[in-house]
Amino acid sequence: MDRTATRLATNPATAFGVAAVGLAKADLTMVNLETAITTGGDPQDKAFTFRAPPSAFTALRDAGVDVATMANNHGADYGASGLQDTLAAIKSSKFPTIGIGADDRAAFAPYTRTLNGQQVAIFAADQVNDETTLRLFSAGPGKAGVANAFNPELITDVKAAKAVVGTRAHVLQGAGWRPDGTFVAPRPVRARRGS
């Protein structure tokens, strides 16, 4: 952690080291950013709390990462003020981030992009039922937080999308074409129907 902290403080472009080359080659690179983006805040009452400075977004961009989800059990590790710092860093950096926002509409908004002629929408939602994310910091109307996977709004938004790429941070899911023509992938792949 000290090495990464030093890199983020002195030269964020070096934070990913040699991994940046591989990340930058993908058609789309998405990461699960399991940290609050703050240098302040109050650590929540949990076994592990993570935070990184705003330069983390510079590191992600310089490594070729296209989008980061913060819909996880660490997005609000440093309480309400840490969450506000995170949202300010997202706004300031203009780095594409999903699964977290100033309210439920922002937290549930997908990242959309056209890849090889195929429109893709990526949603992110947290299903870890812990105190910091789903009880205290679940995004709602006029309430900042992370997208809650148990909120029916997620299903409504996903049904409205024409193409969805899905995964889970710690457990790979199956990949393939669904009968409705939607491709679901557990990792970055080149989706070509019929190949």
KEGUVEX-338454 format. One record per atom (N, C-alpha, C): residue number from 1; atom name; x, y, z. Coordinates in Angstrom, 3 decimals, padded with zeros to 6 digits, m for minus. Layout:
N
REC     n   atom       east      north         up
REC   NUM     CA          X          Y          Z
...
//
This chain:
195
REC     n   atom       east      north         up
REC     1      N    000.810   m001.186    000.000
REC     1     CA    000.000    000.000    000.000
REC     1      C    000.862    001.263    000.000
REC     2      N    001.970    001.229    000.704
REC     2     CA    002.837    002.406    000.746
REC     2      C    003.373    002.748   m000.635
REC     3      N    003.710    001.712   m001.419
REC     3     CA    004.228    001.945   m002.766
REC     3      C    003.172    002.617   m003.625
REC     4      N    001.937    002.127   m003.550
REC     4     CA    000.859    002.727   m004.337
REC     4      C    000.582    004.148   m003.874
REC     5      N    000.560    004.367   m002.568
REC     5     CA    000.325    005.715   m002.038
REC     5      C    001.400    006.688   m002.519
REC     6      N    002.636    006.218   m002.540
REC     6     CA    003.733    007.063   m003.017
REC     6      C    003.550    007.397   m004.490
REC     7      N    003.184    006.398   m005.279
REC     7     CA    002.973    006.641   m006.711
REC     7      C    001.808    007.593   m006.955
REC     8      N    000.729    007.421   m006.199
REC     8     CA   m000.419    008.307   m006.366
REC     8      C   m000.071    009.742   m005.981
REC     9      N    000.816    009.892   m005.010
REC     9     CA    001.213    011.234   m004.553
REC     9      C    002.216    011.896   m005.488
REC    10      N    003.122    011.108   m006.066
REC    10     CA    004.199    011.708   m006.852
REC    10      C    003.982    011.639   m008.360
REC    11      N    003.477    010.506   m008.860
REC    11     CA    003.264    010.346   m010.295
REC    11      C    002.183    009.295   m010.532
REC    12      N    000.898    009.694   m010.504
REC    12     CA   m000.193    008.731   m010.646
REC    12      C   m000.113    007.875   m011.898
REC    13      N    000.529    008.378   m012.939
REC    13     CA    000.631    007.617   m014.189
REC    13      C    001.386    006.307   m014.007
REC    14      N    002.171    006.182   m012.936
REC    14     CA    002.948    004.963   m012.712
REC    14      C    002.259    003.976   m011.767
REC    15      N    001.100    004.314   m011.250
REC    15     CA    000.456    003.499   m010.219
REC    15      C    000.153    002.069   m010.666
REC    16      N   m000.179    001.867   m011.920
REC    16     CA   m000.518    000.525   m012.395
REC    16      C    000.681   m000.224   m012.963
REC    17      N    001.817    000.415   m013.020
REC    17     CA    003.028   m000.251   m013.495
REC    17      C    002.839   m000.885   m014.862
REC    18      N    003.367   m002.109   m015.012
REC    18     CA    003.312   m002.798   m016.300
REC    18      C    001.900   m003.256   m016.667
REC    19      N    000.976   m003.313   m015.704
REC    19     CA   m000.398   m003.726   m016.002
REC    19      C   m001.097   m002.729   m016.910
REC    20      N   m000.651   m001.479   m016.916
REC    20     CA   m001.296   m000.438   m017.720
REC    20      C   m001.298   m000.790   m019.199
REC    21      N   m000.259   m001.425   m019.678
REC    21     CA   m000.170   m001.780   m021.101
REC    21      C   m001.321   m002.705   m021.488
REC    22      N   m001.556   m003.726   m020.691
REC    22     CA   m002.648   m004.663   m020.972
REC    22      C   m004.015   m004.026   m020.827
REC    23      N   m004.187   m003.196   m019.816
REC    23     CA   m005.479   m002.530   m019.602
REC    23      C   m005.826   m001.623   m020.773
REC    24      N   m004.842   m000.929   m021.279
REC    24     CA   m005.068    000.022   m022.361
REC    24      C   m005.400   m000.657   m023.687
REC    25      N   m005.036   m001.923   m023.864
REC    25     CA   m005.266   m002.633   m025.125
REC    25      C   m006.709   m003.096   m025.307
REC    26      N   m007.451   m003.236   m024.222
REC    26     CA   m008.819   m003.752   m024.310
REC    26      C   m009.745   m002.762   m025.005
REC    27      N   m010.774   m003.285   m025.658
REC    27     CA   m011.785   m002.418   m026.259
REC    27      C   m012.494   m001.596   m025.185
REC    28      N   m012.677   m002.189   m024.027
REC    28     CA   m013.298   m001.509   m022.890
REC    28      C   m012.695   m002.086   m021.622
REC    29      N   m012.180   m001.235   m020.775
REC    29     CA   m011.611   m001.684   m019.501
REC    29      C   m012.411   m001.059   m018.367
REC    30      N   m012.980   m001.937   m017.543
REC    30     CA   m013.751   m001.500   m016.388
REC    30      C   m013.136   m002.113   m015.145
REC    31      N   m013.075   m001.337   m014.074
REC    31     CA   m012.550   m001.855   m012.814
REC    31      C   m013.565   m001.627   m011.700
REC    32      N   m013.438   m002.426   m010.668
REC    32     CA   m014.201   m002.258   m009.448
REC    32      C   m013.295   m001.500   m008.488
REC    33      N   m013.601   m000.226   m008.267
REC    33     CA   m012.766    000.627   m007.429
REC    33      C   m013.269    000.546   m005.987
REC    34      N   m012.682   m000.353   m005.223
REC    34     CA   m013.142   m000.615   m003.855
REC    34      C   m012.436    000.298   m002.864
REC    35      N   m012.827    001.574   m002.899
REC    35     CA   m012.256    002.560   m001.995
REC    35      C   m013.095    003.824   m002.032
REC    36      N   m013.035    004.580   m000.979
REC    36     CA   m013.565    005.944   m001.002
REC    36      C   m012.458    006.821   m001.578
REC    37      N   m012.838    007.853   m002.296
REC    37     CA   m011.845    008.792   m002.839
REC    37      C   m011.868    010.028   m001.943
REC    38      N   m011.033    009.999   m000.936
REC    38     CA   m010.994    011.065    000.056
REC    38      C   m009.680    011.007    000.822
REC    39      N   m009.286    012.129    001.349
REC    39     CA   m008.139    012.150    002.262
REC    39      C   m008.614    012.456    003.678
REC    40      N   m009.921    012.571    003.855
REC    40     CA   m010.497    012.871    005.165
REC    40      C   m011.569    011.873    005.525
REC    41      N   m012.600    012.350    006.178
REC    41     CA   m013.709    011.501    006.564
REC    41      C   m013.425    010.692    007.812
REC    42      N   m014.425    009.955    008.229
REC    42     CA   m014.327    009.105    009.420
REC    42      C   m014.470    007.647    009.017
REC    43      N   m013.486    006.804    009.369
REC    43     CA   m013.597    005.392    009.008
REC    43      C   m014.830    004.767    009.647
REC    44      N   m015.531    003.958    008.864
REC    44     CA   m016.709    003.270    009.371
REC    44      C   m016.293    002.101    010.257
REC    45      N   m017.222    001.622    011.057
REC    45     CA   m016.955    000.535    011.996
REC    45      C   m016.998   m000.797    011.256
REC    46      N   m015.869   m001.150    010.643
REC    46     CA   m015.775   m002.406    009.891
REC    46      C   m014.330   m002.872    009.906
REC    47      N   m014.109   m004.111    009.542
REC    47     CA   m012.769   m004.701    009.623
REC    47      C   m011.769   m004.004    008.710
REC    48      N   m012.172   m003.655    007.506
REC    48     CA   m011.266   m003.031    006.541
REC    48      C   m011.914   m001.775    005.975
REC    49      N   m011.182   m000.685    005.998
REC    49     CA   m011.634    000.551    005.362
REC    49      C   m010.533    001.027    004.429
REC    50      N   m010.951    001.487    003.244
REC    50     CA   m009.996    001.903    002.229
REC    50      C   m010.317    003.311    001.763
REC    51      N   m009.261    004.080    001.516
REC    51     CA   m009.418    005.383    000.901
REC    51      C   m008.195    005.671    000.043
REC    52      N   m008.425    006.487   m000.967
REC    52     CA   m007.361    006.884   m001.888
REC    52      C   m007.559    008.357   m002.215
REC    53      N   m006.499    009.043   m002.582
REC    53     CA   m006.624    010.460   m002.946
REC    53      C   m007.276    010.603   m004.325
REC    54      N   m007.755    011.797   m004.662
REC    54     CA   m008.352    012.032   m005.979
REC    54      C   m007.438    011.680   m007.149
REC    55      N   m006.138    011.669   m006.929
REC    55     CA   m005.215    011.302   m008.014
REC    55      C   m005.429    009.861   m008.478
REC    56      N   m006.215    009.073   m007.737
REC    56     CA   m006.537    007.706   m008.178
REC    56      C   m007.248    007.739   m009.523
REC    57      N   m008.073    008.755   m009.760
REC    57     CA   m008.752    008.856   m011.053
REC    57      C   m007.767    009.161   m012.171
REC    58      N   m006.740    009.937   m011.891
REC    58     CA   m005.679    010.189   m012.870
REC    58      C   m004.967    008.888   m013.193
REC    59      N   m004.686    008.098   m012.164
REC    59     CA   m004.013    006.811   m012.361
REC    59      C   m004.850    005.882   m013.226
REC    60      N   m006.150    005.829   m012.972
REC    60     CA   m007.030    004.977   m013.768
REC    60      C   m007.039    005.423   m015.225
REC    61      N   m007.193    006.716   m015.442
REC    61     CA   m007.234    007.239   m016.807
REC    61      C   m005.912    006.951   m017.531
REC    62      N   m004.797    007.214   m016.854
REC    62     CA   m003.487    006.995   m017.469
REC    62      C   m003.198    005.523   m017.738
REC    63      N   m003.863    004.630   m017.004
REC    63     CA   m003.674    003.189   m017.211
REC    63      C   m004.576    002.634   m018.303
REC    64      N   m005.424    003.475   m018.877
REC    64     CA   m006.300    003.002   m019.946
REC    64      C   m007.635    002.468   m019.462
REC    65      N   m007.981    002.726   m018.218
REC    65     CA   m009.280    002.299   m017.694
REC    65      C   m010.345    003.256   m018.219
REC    66      N   m011.445    002.688   m018.699
REC    66     CA   m012.511    003.495   m019.283
REC    66      C   m013.580    003.902   m018.270
REC    67      N   m013.880    003.028   m017.338
REC    67     CA   m014.962    003.269   m016.378
REC    67      C   m014.676    002.478   m015.109
REC    68      N   m015.101    003.035   m013.975
REC    68     CA   m014.940    002.343   m012.686
REC    68      C   m016.283    002.278   m011.981
REC    69      N   m016.580    001.131   m011.396
REC    69     CA   m017.740    001.034   m010.526
REC    69      C   m017.292    001.277   m009.092
REC    70      N   m018.117    001.992   m008.371
REC    70     CA   m017.877    002.185   m006.940
REC    70      C   m019.050    001.633   m006.140
REC    71      N   m019.881    000.834   m006.799
REC    71     CA   m021.002    000.169   m006.126
REC    71      C   m020.453   m001.072   m005.445
REC    72      N   m019.896   m000.871   m004.275
REC    72     CA   m019.312   m001.983   m003.528
REC    72      C   m019.306   m001.628   m002.047
REC    73      N   m018.839   m002.549   m001.237
REC    73     CA   m018.882   m002.349    000.211
REC    73      C   m017.768   m001.440    000.737
REC    74      N   m017.026   m000.774   m000.150
REC    74     CA   m015.987    000.154    000.307
REC    74      C   m016.175    001.567   m000.236
REC    75      N   m017.160    001.796   m001.078
REC    75     CA   m017.378    003.112   m001.667
REC    75      C   m017.672    004.203   m000.647
REC    76      N   m018.186    003.817    000.514
REC    76     CA   m018.517    004.803    001.552
REC    76      C   m017.767    004.495    002.851
REC    77      N   m016.559    003.972    002.737
REC    77     CA   m015.783    003.582    003.917
REC    77      C   m015.462    004.731    004.863
REC    78      N   m015.516    005.973    004.380
REC    78     CA   m015.149    007.103    005.233
REC    78      C   m016.322    008.040    005.494
REC    79      N   m017.491    007.436    005.635
REC    79     CA   m018.661    008.154    006.089
REC    79      C   m019.207    009.185    005.121
REC    80      N   m020.124    010.004    005.648
REC    80     CA   m020.825    010.991    004.827
REC    80      C   m019.874    012.015    004.221
REC    81      N   m018.911    012.506    004.994
REC    81     CA   m017.999    013.505    004.434
REC    81      C   m017.065    012.866    003.406
REC    82      N   m016.653    011.623    003.636
REC    82     CA   m015.844    010.909    002.653
REC    82      C   m016.620    010.668    001.368
REC    83      N   m017.910    010.378    001.496
REC    83     CA   m018.764    010.192    000.326
REC    83      C   m018.881    011.498   m000.464
REC    84      N   m019.053    012.600    000.233
REC    84     CA   m019.130    013.894   m000.458
REC    84      C   m017.812    014.216   m001.153
REC    85      N   m016.679    013.886   m000.509
REC    85     CA   m015.369    014.071   m001.148
REC    85      C   m015.268    013.219   m002.406
REC    86      N   m015.749    011.978   m002.331
REC    86     CA   m015.716    011.066   m003.475
REC    86      C   m016.504    011.655   m004.638
REC    87      N   m017.714    012.121   m004.360
REC    87     CA   m018.550    012.688   m005.419
REC    87      C   m017.915    013.946   m006.015
REC    88      N   m017.284    014.755   m005.170
REC    88     CA   m016.592    015.953   m005.663
REC    88      C   m015.406    015.569   m006.551
REC    89      N   m014.670    014.516   m006.168
REC    89     CA   m013.522    014.063   m006.963
REC    89      C   m013.984    013.506   m008.307
REC    90      N   m015.106    012.794   m008.311
REC    90     CA   m015.659    012.275   m009.569
REC    90      C   m016.009    013.445   m010.488
REC    91      N   m016.696    014.429   m009.941
REC    91     CA   m017.106    015.595   m010.730
REC    91      C   m015.902    016.366   m011.255
REC    92      N   m014.930    016.582   m010.399
REC    92     CA   m013.749    017.347   m010.774
REC    92      C   m012.915    016.636   m011.836
REC    93      N   m012.754    015.329   m011.670
REC    93     CA   m011.913    014.561   m012.598
REC    93      C   m012.623    014.250   m013.908
REC    94      N   m013.957    014.245   m013.869
REC    94     CA   m014.766    013.845   m015.025
REC    94      C   m014.460    012.403   m015.441
REC    95      N   m014.008    011.597   m014.483
REC    95     CA   m013.733    010.193   m014.791
REC    95      C   m015.045    009.412   m014.750
REC    96      N   m015.339    008.608   m015.771
REC    96     CA   m016.590    007.851   m015.799
REC    96      C   m016.679    006.851   m014.634
REC    97      N   m017.666    007.069   m013.796
REC    97     CA   m017.860    006.243   m012.615
REC    97      C   m019.327    005.879   m012.520
REC    98      N   m019.612    004.616   m012.206
REC    98     CA   m020.988    004.167   m012.078
REC    98      C   m021.208    003.536   m010.711
REC    99      N   m022.487    003.413   m010.346
REC    99     CA   m022.844    002.731   m009.111
REC    99      C   m022.777    003.588   m007.863
REC   100      N   m022.532    004.861   m008.017
REC   100     CA   m022.455    005.796   m006.898
REC   100      C   m022.915    007.148   m007.424
REC   101      N   m023.558    007.929   m006.548
REC   101     CA   m023.996    009.224   m007.025
REC   101      C   m024.635    010.080   m005.955
REC   102      N   m024.987    011.294   m006.343
REC   102     CA   m025.591    012.257   m005.430
REC   102      C   m027.021    011.869   m005.067
REC   103      N   m027.632    010.988   m005.860
REC   103     CA   m028.954    010.447   m005.567
REC   103      C   m029.110    009.135   m006.325
REC   104      N   m030.305    008.516   m006.212
REC   104     CA   m030.504    007.216   m006.838
REC   104      C   m030.415    007.275   m008.358
REC   105      N   m030.904    008.336   m008.984
REC   105     CA   m030.827    008.427   m010.452
REC   105      C   m029.375    008.441   m010.919
REC   106      N   m028.541    009.192   m010.231
REC   106     CA   m027.123    009.240   m010.604
REC   106      C   m026.443    007.902   m010.318
REC   107      N   m026.761    007.273   m009.203
REC   107     CA   m026.123    006.009   m008.833
REC   107      C   m026.523    004.870   m009.774
REC   108      N   m027.745    004.891   m010.274
REC   108     CA   m028.216    003.825   m011.161
REC   108      C   m027.973    004.106   m012.636
REC   109      N   m027.472    005.267   m012.974
REC   109     CA   m027.229    005.598   m014.380
REC   109      C   m026.155    004.683   m014.958
REC   110      N   m026.404    004.088   m016.119
REC   110     CA   m025.404    003.203   m016.710
REC   110      C   m024.323    003.963   m017.459
REC   111      N   m023.221    003.296   m017.678
REC   111     CA   m022.181    003.778   m018.589
REC   111      C   m022.540    003.189   m019.945
REC   112      N   m022.643    004.005   m020.955
REC   112     CA   m022.994    003.502   m022.281
REC   112      C   m021.886    003.831   m023.271
REC   113      N   m021.712    002.909   m024.190
REC   113     CA   m020.669    003.080   m025.195
REC   113      C   m020.962    002.156   m026.367
REC   114      N   m020.518    002.533   m027.537
REC   114     CA   m020.628    001.668   m028.706
REC   114      C   m019.283    000.989   m028.924
REC   115      N   m019.300   m000.342   m028.951
REC   115     CA   m018.094   m001.145   m029.158
REC   115      C   m018.285   m002.024   m030.378
REC   116      N   m017.437   m001.866   m031.349
REC   116     CA   m017.519   m002.666   m032.564
REC   116      C   m018.930   m002.647   m033.142
REC   117      N   m019.553   m001.481   m033.116
REC   117     CA   m020.891   m001.322   m033.676
REC   117      C   m022.021   m001.757   m032.764
REC   118      N   m021.719   m002.257   m031.577
REC   118     CA   m022.739   m002.736   m030.641
REC   118      C   m022.864   m001.771   m029.468
REC   119      N   m024.071   m001.262   m029.231
REC   119     CA   m024.310   m000.381   m028.090
REC   119      C   m024.310   m001.222   m026.815
REC   120      N   m023.523   m000.790   m025.832
REC   120     CA   m023.389   m001.519   m024.569
REC   120      C   m023.766   m000.578   m023.428
REC   121      N   m024.513   m001.118   m022.461
REC   121     CA   m024.834   m000.365   m021.243
REC   121      C   m024.335   m001.176   m020.062
REC   122      N   m023.583   m000.535   m019.176
REC   122     CA   m023.044   m001.221   m018.001
REC   122      C   m023.625   m000.567   m016.754
REC   123      N   m024.259   m001.390   m015.936
REC   123     CA   m024.822   m000.947   m014.663
REC   123      C   m023.969   m001.505   m013.543
REC   124      N   m024.031   m000.869   m012.398
REC   124     CA   m023.327   m001.374   m011.223
REC   124      C   m024.223   m001.193   m010.010
REC   125      N   m024.273   m002.226   m009.167
REC   125     CA   m025.056   m002.151   m007.932
REC   125      C   m024.407   m003.057   m006.896
REC   126      N   m024.496   m002.646   m005.653
REC   126     CA   m023.901   m003.383   m004.537
REC   126      C   m024.933   m004.292   m003.894
REC   127      N   m024.540   m005.536   m003.638
REC   127     CA   m025.442   m006.454   m002.946
REC   127      C   m024.883   m006.929   m001.612
REC   128      N   m023.803   m006.290   m001.143
REC   128     CA   m023.247   m006.649    000.164
REC   128      C   m024.100   m005.971    001.231
REC   129      N   m024.756   m006.759    002.026
REC   129     CA   m025.680   m006.226    003.018
REC   129      C   m024.919   m005.870    004.290
REC   130      N   m024.182   m004.769    004.217
REC   130     CA   m023.451   m004.316    005.401
REC   130      C   m023.907   m002.919    005.795
REC   131      N   m023.478   m002.499    006.949
REC   131     CA   m023.956   m001.243    007.514
REC   131      C   m023.613   m000.022    006.673
REC   132      N   m022.419    000.020    006.111
REC   132     CA   m022.000    001.251    005.450
REC   132      C   m022.656    001.469    004.098
REC   133      N   m022.881    000.435    003.338
REC   133     CA   m023.400    000.675    001.992
REC   133      C   m024.903    000.515    001.868
REC   134      N   m025.459   m000.553    002.353
REC   134     CA   m026.882   m000.773    002.115
REC   134      C   m027.777   m000.185    003.196
REC   135      N   m027.287   m000.003    004.381
REC   135     CA   m028.140    000.561    005.424
REC   135      C   m027.950    002.066    005.566
REC   136      N   m026.704    002.537    005.559
REC   136     CA   m026.450    003.963    005.769
REC   136      C   m026.236    004.738    004.482
REC   137      N   m025.649    004.112    003.484
REC   137     CA   m025.243    004.850    002.281
REC   137      C   m025.812    004.258    000.999
REC   138      N   m027.042    003.808    001.046
REC   138     CA   m027.743    003.357   m000.145
REC   138      C   m028.373    004.583   m000.798
REC   139      N   m028.065    004.820   m002.061
REC   139     CA   m028.583    006.001   m002.753
REC   139      C   m030.102    005.945   m002.835
REC   140      N   m030.711    007.104   m002.696
REC   140     CA   m032.164    007.209   m002.793
REC   140      C   m032.544    008.574   m003.321
REC   141      N   m033.839    008.876   m003.395
REC   141     CA   m034.248    010.212   m003.851
REC   141      C   m033.664    011.290   m002.952
REC   142      N   m032.815    012.136   m003.504
REC   142     CA   m032.186    013.201   m002.744
REC   142      C   m031.152    012.738   m001.741
REC   143      N   m030.728    011.474   m001.834
REC   143     CA   m029.768    010.921   m000.866
REC   143      C   m028.583    010.309   m001.599
REC   144      N   m027.378    010.808   m001.302
REC   144     CA   m026.161    010.295   m001.931
REC   144      C   m025.840    008.893   m001.424
REC   145      N   m025.189    008.109   m002.280
REC   145     CA   m024.764    006.774   m001.873
REC   145      C   m024.494    005.876   m003.055
REC   146      N   m024.446    004.580   m002.758
REC   146     CA   m024.191    003.588   m003.797
REC   146      C   m025.507    002.983   m004.279
REC   147      N   m025.477    002.465   m005.492
REC   147     CA   m026.643    001.794   m006.052
REC   147      C   m026.864    000.485   m005.302
REC   148      N   m028.058    000.293   m004.808
REC   148     CA   m028.431   m000.879   m004.032
REC   148      C   m029.036   m001.931   m004.964
REC   149      N   m028.433   m003.116   m005.026
REC   149     CA   m028.895   m004.173   m005.922
REC   149      C   m030.298   m004.659   m005.574
REC   150      N   m030.782   m004.374   m004.387
REC   150     CA   m032.103   m004.824   m003.973
REC   150      C   m033.195   m003.797   m004.285
REC   151      N   m032.822   m002.684   m004.874
REC   151     CA   m033.776   m001.646   m005.239
REC   151      C   m034.414   m002.029   m006.571
REC   152      N   m035.745   m002.103   m006.650
REC   152     CA   m036.397   m002.487   m007.908
REC   152      C   m036.087   m001.539   m009.065
REC   153      N   m035.618   m000.342   m008.765
REC   153     CA   m035.239    000.613   m009.802
REC   153      C   m034.166    000.027   m010.719
REC   154      N   m033.277   m000.794   m010.165
REC   154     CA   m032.220   m001.413   m010.961
REC   154      C   m032.816   m002.285   m012.069
REC   155      N   m033.780   m003.111   m011.721
REC   155     CA   m034.409   m003.996   m012.715
REC   155      C   m035.084   m003.165   m013.802
REC   156      N   m035.783   m002.124   m013.405
REC   156     CA   m036.449   m001.245   m014.367
REC   156      C   m035.442   m000.645   m015.335
REC   157      N   m034.324   m000.159   m014.797
REC   157     CA   m033.307    000.468   m015.644
REC   157      C   m032.636   m000.542   m016.572
REC   158      N   m032.359   m001.735   m016.062
REC   158     CA   m031.728   m002.759   m016.897
REC   158      C   m032.669   m003.186   m018.010
REC   159      N   m033.946   m003.356   m017.695
REC   159     CA   m034.916   m003.740   m018.731
REC   159      C   m035.011   m002.682   m019.824
REC   160      N   m034.782   m001.433   m019.469
REC   160     CA   m034.852   m000.352   m020.447
REC   160      C   m033.634   m000.324   m021.377
REC   161      N   m032.557   m000.962   m020.971
REC   161     CA   m031.341   m000.974   m021.802
REC   161      C   m031.465   m002.026   m022.898
REC   162      N   m030.822   m001.776   m024.026
REC   162     CA   m030.879   m002.724   m025.133
REC   162      C   m029.774   m003.770   m025.079
REC   163      N   m028.622   m003.425   m024.492
REC   163     CA   m027.511   m004.368   m024.375
REC   163      C   m026.875   m004.168   m023.011
REC   164      N   m026.547   m005.265   m022.312
REC   164     CA   m025.996   m005.192   m020.963
REC   164      C   m024.821   m006.136   m020.838
REC   165      N   m023.716   m005.621   m020.274
REC   165     CA   m022.592   m006.464   m019.916
REC   165      C   m022.642   m006.618   m018.412
REC   166      N   m022.602   m007.860   m017.903
REC   166     CA   m022.745   m008.059   m016.469
REC   166      C   m021.630   m008.867   m015.863
REC   167      N   m021.350   m008.618   m014.603
REC   167     CA   m020.345   m009.356   m013.861
REC   167      C   m020.563   m009.124   m012.386
REC   168      N   m019.776   m009.776   m011.578
REC   168     CA   m019.767   m009.545   m010.142
REC   168      C   m018.306   m009.474   m009.741
REC   169      N   m017.981   m008.655   m008.770
REC   169     CA   m016.586   m008.382   m008.440
REC   169      C   m015.788   m009.612   m008.043
REC   170      N   m016.366   m010.514   m007.283
REC   170     CA   m015.572   m011.606   m006.733
REC   170      C   m015.946   m012.992   m007.248
REC   171      N   m017.013   m013.108   m008.015
REC   171     CA   m017.437   m014.408   m008.527
REC   171      C   m017.754   m014.258   m010.008
REC   172      N   m017.017   m014.982   m010.856
REC   172     CA   m017.279   m014.909   m012.291
REC   172      C   m018.623   m015.540   m012.603
REC   173      N   m019.328   m014.930   m013.534
REC   173     CA   m020.587   m015.475   m014.001
REC   173      C   m020.396   m015.959   m015.422
REC   174      N   m021.327   m016.751   m015.897
REC   174     CA   m021.250   m017.291   m017.250
REC   174      C   m021.334   m016.197   m018.304
REC   175      N   m020.822   m016.500   m019.483
REC   175     CA   m020.860   m015.558   m020.588
REC   175      C   m021.611   m016.186   m021.746
REC   176      N   m022.223   m015.344   m022.548
REC   176     CA   m022.870   m015.841   m023.749
REC   176      C   m024.015   m014.967   m024.198
REC   177      N   m024.586   m015.363   m025.316
REC   177     CA   m025.718   m014.626   m025.885
REC   177      C   m027.012   m015.135   m025.267
REC   178      N   m027.823   m014.216   m024.798
REC   178     CA   m029.154   m014.563   m024.305
REC   178      C   m030.091   m014.651   m025.495
REC   179      N   m031.237   m015.332   m025.343
REC   179     CA   m032.184   m015.458   m026.459
REC   179      C   m032.668   m014.125   m027.021
REC   180      N   m032.649   m013.069   m026.214
REC   180     CA   m033.112   m011.769   m026.702
REC   180      C   m032.027   m010.974   m027.430
REC   181      N   m030.851   m011.596   m027.664
REC   181     CA   m029.780   m010.932   m028.391
REC   181      C   m028.839   m010.117   m027.532
REC   182      N   m028.965   m010.208   m026.218
REC   182     CA   m028.099   m009.489   m025.292
REC   182      C   m026.908   m010.358   m024.932
REC   183      N   m025.693   m009.786   m025.010
REC   183     CA   m024.489   m010.519   m024.628
REC   183      C   m024.138   m010.182   m023.195
REC   184      N   m023.884   m011.203   m022.372
REC   184     CA   m023.503   m011.026   m020.978
REC   184      C   m022.120   m011.629   m020.805
REC   185      N   m021.163   m010.812   m020.274
REC   185     CA   m019.775   m011.257   m020.169
REC   185      C   m019.226   m011.034   m018.770
REC   186      N   m018.412   m011.984   m018.247
REC   186     CA   m017.819   m011.815   m016.938
REC   186      C   m016.510   m011.035   m016.952
REC   187      N   m015.940   m010.787   m018.096
REC   187     CA   m014.659   m010.103   m018.194
REC   187      C   m014.592   m009.418   m019.548
REC   188      N   m013.633   m008.544   m019.763
REC   188     CA   m013.560   m007.884   m021.068
REC   188      C   m013.349   m008.893   m022.187
REC   189      N   m014.256   m008.880   m023.159
REC   189     CA   m014.147   m009.763   m024.321
REC   189      C   m014.554   m008.962   m025.540
REC   190      N   m014.200   m009.466   m026.676
REC   190     CA   m014.695   m008.887   m027.918
REC   190      C   m015.940   m009.664   m028.287
REC   191      N   m017.068   m009.000   m028.264
REC   191     CA   m018.341   m009.645   m028.545
REC   191      C   m018.624   m009.587   m030.040
REC   192      N   m018.549   m010.756   m030.674
REC   192     CA   m018.876   m010.834   m032.092
REC   192      C   m019.847   m011.988   m032.269
REC   193      N   m021.044   m011.689   m032.633
REC   193     CA   m022.055   m012.703   m032.810
REC   193      C   m021.665   m013.621   m033.957
REC   194      N   m021.808   m014.916   m033.706
REC   194     CA   m021.529   m015.891   m034.743
REC   194      C   m020.059   m016.299   m034.820
REC   195      N   m019.197   m015.725   m033.974
REC   195     CA   m017.780   m016.101   m034.034
REC   195      C   m017.433   m017.056   m032.931
//
